[in-house]
Structure formats: C-alpha cells, structure tokens
C-alpha cells in the first residue's frame, strides 16, 4: 500500500498528526504496537498512575469544541481518565479507521530512486510512503532491567510500564519495589495500603513534591474554559509549555525569610515547577539551587519521623530539578507506617534477584511480588528500536552512536522526509508534552502542505544546519546545572548510552519562534529536491 504518510504511534502525538494530515487531504496510515490508542497512558496502568501536569493544561487545544465539552474531574487526572479522554478523541474524530493496532514497526528504509520510505512491520507487510513520521513517544521503551538473575524470581514480577490491564491485588503480600522515580513514587503509597509488607529498594533518592490533588470545582473549570484561548496562547510562548510565573529575581536578591516564604508558597501550590521557577537562577547557580534543595530536604525531614530514614530519603547527589522531580500523594508519609521499610542500595548494593526475592550485599529478602520501576530508554529508545536506514542505507543507530543529532528535534540530515515528533533536540520532555506535540504536528503539517503546493518531493535538513543546532543545544545545556546529574535526560540511566543532554532547554517559546522563523524563511537550513507533478497531489480525504 502507498500512503502520503506513515505515522508510528497512536499516542497523543500520532493521533493529532493523523487528524491534522487527514484534514489537509493527505492519505495517512498509523501503526501502533498497542491494542488501543493512548500511547504511554495505554501501557502505564500501574496503580496511582497520574499525569504530573494539571489536567486543564494536559489536553489538546486544537479544537475549541473538544476543549469546551470535555470535563476533567481532578486537578491531576488519573491514567484511566486520560485513557478515556484519548478514546473520546479517537471516537470524536473517527481516527480508528486509519490506525492499525497490534502492529510493531520493524524497519524503515529510504529508497532514493523513488523518493519513498518502505516501512516493514512485524506482520511482514511493507508499506510505502513519501513521509515517515515517528510519533513514538519519549518514554515508551522500558530500559533493560539489568539486574543479575532478575528472571529467576519464582514469585510475581511486574514492570510499571507494562502493567497487567486487569490490575493486581497485593493484599497480604510481601512486596518489593525497585526504583524511586516518578512511577515508583506514585504507585508505592497505594500498594502499601494493600500489602502486608512493602520494601523499597532505593539507589538514588528523588526530590518529590506534594501534588495536593483534589477534585476540580465547577467554577474553576468554567473559569478556565472562559479564557482557554488566551491561556493556551500564553502556554505556546512560555518556558515550559504552561503559562509562566514571574521570575524577576535571583535567589539571593531577597532575604532568607523572603526566599523561604517564596518556596513555601510554591510548595503549597502542589505543582512540579513552581519551586524551580521561584527564582531565575536555580538552574544555573549551584548555591542558589542549594537553597531550594535544602528547603525540600527540610520538608522531608519534617514529614518522615525516623531521622535515619529521612536522611536516606534526602536527595544529595544532584541539583534540585536536574533530574525530573516527582509529584506524590503521601509518599514520604508512607515511611511512617510500620510495615514499610527502606533499603539504601548505596550502603548495601543490590547483588541479584533470587528465586525467593532480592539479595543485597548484607541481606537476603523474601517476597511474593517484585515491582520493577526502573525507568526508560528515554527520548531515543523508541526511535532507534526501529531499524531506520536513510539515504545510501545509513543506519540511524550508527549516525547517533555518539548521541542523537537532529535539526530542531524535527529532522535528521541524511534521512530525507523523516520527521520526529518531540524528538531529541526539541524542548519535549522539559515541557507540557501536549503543547510541544501540537507545535510539532502543526509545523510538520504546514511543511508537508508547503511541499505539496510547491511540488517538492523531498525535504532534508542540511548537515551544516544540523551541526549548528546540535552545538546550540549543547551550549545552552552547558550553561545550566543539568549536565551534572546522572539523569535520563543525559542518557545516564542506560549503561553504555552516550552521555548527552538530549532535550532543548532554551525555553519552549524561544524554540517555537525559531521553528516559525525557519519555516517563514522558506525552511532555512533545509534542502528541497525532486518534483511532484500537480496531478499526483491527493484530493481532500476530509
Ligand atoms: O523512571 P526513572 P520512572 N538497580 O528513570 C532506579 C515520566 N513519568 O518510570 O536514579 C536499582 O525516573 C533508578 O535509580 P537511579 C517522568 O518524566 C511521568 O519512575 O538510576 N535501582 C530510579 O530510582 C519520569 O521522570 C509520570 O540510581 C535502579 C528508578 O529506578 C519518567 O517518566 C509518571 C536500577 C527509575 O526512575 C521516568 O519515570 C511516571 C537498578 N539496576 C513517569 N535501575 C507522571 O506524569 C533503575 N533503578 C506523573
């Protein structure tokens, strides 16, 4: 079959890409490994899974009727509610007829003689298309567990990113959780309510902030809906894809009391970024950052009653905000329960999983269930999981062997007509993903329309533009504290992965303007080639 575009992934990026292109008259096929839409929200069904961006922001803005009619029930939506929303969107815009579920893309090759991509899936089908669009998510491939013997465990083992849809009842069980990132921190307080014993294996403590989740009132929903258009527009030119707060001062421009009062106000809002954006130097000045980090550590010490446990939970290994902070409901409080214990893997390293449980350098523990919350091969994992070969058969894996290289996080030199939605080199995971997804999808759709109107068959980023962009991404990152941390932003959580800061930290608004400027300047930094006869242009498919 021949399509104008093949899109990989039916999460929020792939769904909007399909809708936008179809409306423009392009023929599109979406290939999705899961059995339904929703991407990350389809797979991550662990108890307690919620979005850490507020529901009234974490939703599409492209259709005024959609954003007016959908009713979010809580400040932070649960995974089931977000999945219902994804399904509602799929129904409302009749998306399913162009999505092929339970289909994993294996390889994609650019054929220069025909200027087409040949996409092969795990069913052995080969699809041909002009444009190949990876909308495969930034946190969609779990990293290899990498713990010796992990398959030897005779009890039940789970991974937060591939949770059984029917759910799990841990009542009366001895449960272990490995990892203390966002997934673990969300799920543990719920599992602790069921389990007879919960043992937390922590290698690096995270900074976690209280979500203060609650039901949304009718009034606040109505108030937001009354100003949704202006609110979304502010988000489009903000730092993180949600309207900015005032950041006029540095942390040492105010007295100690004023600084602590600002952090306390930010703590009470129950949001991910408010402490980080209390002052304008927290991500660039270690001393300034220390004030925020110590504020959060003191909160941990005030919540956790056992001072030794509190100290083990206090993050001291990286600056605040340089690994993504977590939002929790009752995480630190959970350690005050007598049936919850904390194992510090820095003191007693994990040796292996055993048939009965987990062995550290000091103790062997027995469990009924182990939950692995060990994270993802972030940002590049899903892209290189497909064997992508560009012009001349160049494998993308080889091109990216020293780290990802893109122009604007949208295109890759040597890989004509390939687009990556929220790819490395774009703000993506540092922002509200919905804002980033819509901006990328709109840019790609407008670029494809431009090419159709002008009769261009092929677009490719120039090596020069790509190199300049990669240097800029690195330069901006190097001016911050981000590269200090062993984070998944740096690829540092996956053994052997190149250590490169992958997202763009120059601010979403500035990035958005740069993308618009490039397009407005006849796609500066791109080369067009080939020609499409007017007669071959597709008629509107509605
Ligand atoms: O994964 P993580 P995650 N032995 O990589 C530990 C998004 N998300 O799934 O730091 C022992 O953050 C590892 O320890 P260390 C969000 O962007 C969003 O929790 O490598 N421990 C770490 O503690 C988030 O940032 C939402 O020393 C091992 C943990 O496992 C991102 O997804 C919800 C280990 C992994 O933490 C990833 O979150 C959930 C080993 N061999 C996720 N290997 C919301 O929207 C790993 N660890 C709310």
Boltz pocket constraint, residues with backbone or C-beta under 6 A from the ligand:
constraints:
  - pocket:
      binder: B
      contacts: [[A, 50], [A, 51], [A, 52], [A, 53], [A, 139], [A, 145], [A, 146], [A, 147], [A, 160], [A, 178], [A, 179], [A, 180], [A, 181], [A, 182], [A, 183], [A, 184], [A, 186], [A, 201], [A, 202], [A, 203], [A, 204], [A, 324], [A, 325], [A, 327], [A, 345], [A, 350], [A, 373], [A, 374], [A, 375], [A, 376], [A, 429], [A, 486], [A, 488], [A, 493]]
      max_distance: 6.0
